[in-house]
């Protein structure tokens, strides 16, 4: 699958001082993610969108990574990413 569309969302996690701005994209055999929270911005690459997002979230620590990945809004983001994959 090759898409140039990013799935973007803003996510508020109770333990974070600022919202997370998340962008994820699948492109061929690699996925990329960008995460910004406050003044910190990180990027990640992985074989799947999930791996890329976990890599981008890693600098925020395991508690925040787990909270972000478990947030209900992430299910909608996954569905959007799957729809983009099917359309591409």
C-alpha positions, -999 to +999 in steps of 0.1 A: +000+000+000+012+035-008-006+065+004+005+101+008-023+109+033-015+115+069-040+105+096-039+134+121-055+138+155-052+158+186-055+138+218-059+150+254-044+126+279-051+134+316-016+131+328+000+153+301+001+191+305-006+197+268-025+178+241-007+154+218-008+162+181-003+129+163+003+123+126+007+088+112+012+076+076+018+042+059+039+043+028+048+011+012+066-012+036+073+015+061+052+037+084+061+070+099+047+089+129+052+124+142+041+133+178+041+168+193+032+177+228+040+212+241+073+222+227+086+186+222+083+170+188+094+134+180+093+111+150+093+074+146+096+048+118+083+012+119+072-017+098+036-009+109+018+023+119+016+010+155+054+004+156+061+039+142+038+056+167+052+037+197+087+047+185+076+083+183+060+082+217+089+065+235+107+097+246+075+106+265+079+076+287+061+043+291+031+057+312+022+083+286+028+060+257+004+034+272-022+061+279-020+074+244-021+040+228-051+030+249-071+062+243-105+055+226-097+081+199-069+058+187-095+033+175-110+059+152-075+068+140-069+031+133-101+029+113-092+060+093-057+045+085-073+012+074-098+030+052-069+050+036-051+016+030-081+002+013-086+032-008-050+034-019 
